């Protein structure tokens, strides 16, 4: 009786965690570059009621008798599948088609993100929505300042970004020149990155070190300009999982209620 009671409590906790992950997925369905989470479970230790018996003296063997003591949380995974690409027509929006992360520098801290909605600050430095610098291949800030001096006394009029991450400036005399090149980082185990909030990640002990290079090399994806990567959350799948989790939670609460009713009946009988 008590075993089933504690198994039910553990099951409630597990399904509550699953619902929390599903709720976070649904709330970020429209977050650019967001990667959904997934929960998995495992059974806990089993109580041995009787051990297995070997065949002997003309009699067959017997299987062990074990009672499981409930389930527990196994993992909460980050699913790094590709999100769909949405054209925006904005030249500072970029998406990664394939593996890799943009690199963000904030003082001495370094973050990584799949969200490519970038901006220019008052000094022409490429930043994200929080004003943090986006790093180039030389691990330095990238500056794109309209009207800045170019070759032969010309000035910068416009720019475009190639799939390799090269930022090509177009000058008033019709010439072009490379202003900078965006860097991408990939990891041996991207699922091991820590979520740091604001749609960013940091290196963990199990992610491996950042392998920094250019787009289209070393297993890194290509950049797609004027495009954003959408969340990889599938709402229909999330709603289906939510129904399963709710039913599982309800079933475990029923287990606790039934155990309590039976215990109360036993107390009444003893009276």
C-alpha positions in Angstrom: 0.0 0.0 0.0 2.7 2.5 1.0 4.8 1.6 -2.0 1.9 2.5 -4.4 1.3 5.7 -2.5 4.9 6.9 -2.9 5.0 5.7 -6.5 2.0 7.9 -7.2 3.6 10.9 -5.6 6.7 10.4 -7.7 4.6 10.0 -10.8 2.9 13.4 -10.1 6.2 15.1 -9.8 7.4 13.6 -13.0 4.4 14.6 -15.0 4.4 18.1 -13.4 8.0 18.5 -14.8 6.9 17.3 -18.2 4.0 19.8 -18.2 6.5 22.6 -17.3 8.7 21.7 -20.2 5.7 21.5 -22.6 4.5 24.9 -21.3 7.9 26.5 -22.0 7.8 25.0 -25.5 4.4 26.4 -26.3 5.2 29.8 -24.9 8.3 30.0 -27.2 6.5 28.8 -30.3 7.2 32.2 -32.0 10.7 32.8 -30.6 13.3 33.0 -33.3 15.9 30.2 -33.1 14.3 28.6 -30.1 14.9 24.8 -29.6 12.3 22.8 -27.9 12.8 20.6 -24.8 11.8 17.0 -24.2 11.5 15.0 -21.0 12.3 11.3 -20.7 11.7 9.0 -17.7 13.2 5.8 -16.2 12.0 3.3 -13.6 13.5 3.4 -10.2 15.0 0.6 -8.2 12.8 -2.5 -7.7 12.3 -4.2 -4.4 13.5 -7.9 -4.5 10.8 -10.1 -3.1 12.4 -13.4 -4.2 15.6 -14.1 -6.1 15.8 -16.2 -9.3 16.3 -19.9 -8.9 18.5 -22.1 -11.1 17.3 -25.3 -12.6 18.4 -28.3 -10.5 17.4 -31.9 -9.6 15.0 -32.2 -12.5 13.1 -29.0 -11.7 13.1 -25.9 -13.8 14.4 -22.5 -12.7 12.2 -19.7 -11.3 12.2 -16.0 -12.2 12.9 -13.3 -9.7 9.9 -11.6 -8.0 10.4 -7.8 -7.9 8.1 -4.8 -7.2 9.0 -1.5 -8.9 9.2 1.6 -6.7 8.0 4.1 -9.2 9.6 6.2 -12.0 12.0 9.1 -12.0 13.2 11.9 -14.3 15.9 10.6 -16.7 16.7 13.6 -18.9 15.5 16.9 -20.1 16.8 17.2 -23.6 17.2 20.2 -25.9 16.2 19.1 -29.4 18.4 20.9 -31.9 16.5 20.1 -35.1 16.4 22.8 -37.9 13.6 25.3 -37.6 11.8 26.6 -40.7 13.3 29.7 -42.4 11.1 32.7 -42.8 12.0 35.5 -45.2 11.9 39.0 -43.7 13.4 41.2 -46.4 15.6 42.9 -43.8 19.3 42.8 -44.6 20.4 42.5 -40.9 18.4 39.4 -40.3 20.3 36.1 -40.7 19.5 32.4 -40.3 21.8 29.4 -40.1 20.9 26.6 -42.4 22.6 23.7 -40.7 24.6 23.4 -37.5 26.3 26.2 -35.7 25.7 29.2 -33.5 26.3 32.9 -33.7 28.8 34.2 -31.1 27.9 37.0 -28.7 30.4 38.9 -26.6 29.2 40.6 -23.4 32.3 42.0 -21.5 34.3 38.9 -20.5 31.4 36.5 -21.1 30.7 34.7 -24.3 27.3 33.4 -25.4 25.9 31.5 -28.3 22.6 31.8 -30.1 20.6 30.7 -33.2 18.6 33.9 -33.3 19.9 36.1 -36.1 17.8 39.3 -35.6 20.7 41.8 -35.5 21.0 45.5 -35.3 23.5 48.4 -35.6 24.1 50.7 -32.6 25.0 54.4 -32.8 28.6 53.5 -33.6 27.7 51.1 -36.4 28.6 48.0 -34.3 26.7 44.8 -35.1 24.7 43.8 -32.0 21.8 41.7 -31.0 18.5 42.9 -29.5 20.1 43.2 -26.0 23.0 45.4 -27.3 25.6 42.6 -27.0 28.3 42.5 -29.7 28.3 39.9 -32.5 31.8 38.6 -33.1 33.5 38.2 -36.5 36.0 35.5 -37.6 38.8 37.4 -36.0 36.8 37.3 -32.7 36.5 41.1 -32.9 33.4 43.3 -33.2 32.0 44.0 -36.6 31.4 47.7 -37.6 29.2 48.7 -40.5 29.0 52.5 -40.5 27.2 54.1 -43.4 29.1 57.0 -44.9 32.5 55.7 -43.6 35.5 56.2 -45.8 36.3 53.6 -48.4 38.9 53.2 -51.2 39.8 56.1 -53.4 38.0 58.6 -51.2 34.6 56.9 -51.6 32.0 56.4 -48.8 30.0 53.3 -47.8 26.5 53.3 -49.2 25.2 49.8 -48.6 26.2 46.3 -47.8 25.1 42.6 -48.3 26.0 39.4 -46.5 27.1 36.3 -48.4 26.3 32.7 -47.4 29.9 32.4 -46.1 29.2 35.3 -43.7 31.3 37.8 -45.6 29.9 41.3 -45.3 30.5 43.1 -48.6 30.3 46.9 -48.6 29.2 48.8 -51.6 30.9 52.2 -52.0 29.9 55.4 -53.7 32.3 54.9 -56.6 30.8 51.5 -57.4 33.5 49.4 -55.9 33.0 46.6 -53.3 35.2 45.5 -50.4 34.9 43.0 -47.5 34.1 44.8 -44.3 34.1 41.8 -42.1 33.0 38.2 -41.8 30.6 36.6 -39.3 32.0 33.7 -37.2 30.0 30.6 -36.3 30.7 28.1 -33.5 29.8 24.5 -33.3 30.2 21.9 -30.6 30.8 18.2 -30.2 27.6 18.0 -28.1 25.3 21.0 -28.7 22.7 19.3 -26.5 25.0 19.8 -23.6 25.0 23.6 -23.7 23.5 25.5 -20.8 20.5 27.7 -21.5 21.4 31.2 -20.3 18.2 33.1 -21.0 17.4 35.6 -23.7 17.6 32.8 -26.2 21.3 32.2 -25.6 23.6 29.4 -24.5 26.8 29.0 -22.6 29.5 26.3 -22.7 29.1 23.5 -20.1 31.3 20.7 -18.9 29.6 18.3 -21.4 29.2 20.4 -24.5 32.8 20.5 -25.5 34.7 23.7 -26.4 33.4 26.0 -29.1 35.0 25.3 -32.5 35.0 28.7 -34.2 35.2 29.1 -37.9 33.4 30.4 -41.0 30.0 29.3 -42.3 30.0 26.3 -44.6 33.3 24.8 -43.1 34.0 22.2 -40.5 30.4 21.0 -40.3 29.0 24.5 -39.8 25.9 25.5 -41.8 25.5 28.3 -44.3 24.0 31.7 -43.6 20.8 32.8 -45.3 20.4 36.6 -45.5 17.2 38.5 -44.9 15.8 35.4 -43.2 15.1 34.3 -39.6 15.0 30.7 -38.3 11.7 30.1 -36.5 11.2 27.9 -33.5 11.2 24.1 -34.1 8.2 23.7 -31.8 5.3 21.6 -33.3 2.1 22.8 -31.6 0.1 19.8 -32.6 2.7 17.5 -31.1 3.0 19.6 -27.9 -0.8 19.6 -27.4 -0.8 15.8 -27.8 2.0 15.4 -25.3 0.2 17.8 -22.9 -3.0 15.6 -23.0 -0.9 12.5 -22.2 0.9 14.3 -19.3 -2.4 15.5 -17.9 -3.9 12.1 -18.0 -0.8 10.6 -16.4 -0.9 13.2 -13.6 -4.6 12.5 -13.0 -4.0 8.8 -12.8 -1.3 9.2 -10.2 -3.5 11.5 -8.1 -6.2 8.8 -8.3 -3.6 6.3 -7.0 -3.0 8.5 -4.0 -6.7 9.0 -3.4 -7.5 5.3 -3.6 -4.6 4.4 -1.3 -5.9 7.0 1.2 -9.4 5.6 1.0 -8.3 2.0 1.6 -6.1 3.1 4.5 -9.1 4.9 6.0 -11.3 1.8 5.6 -8.6 -0.3 7.4 -8.5 2.2 10.3 -12.3 2.0 10.6 -12.3 -1.8 10.6 -9.7 -1.8 13.4 -12.0 0.4 15.4 
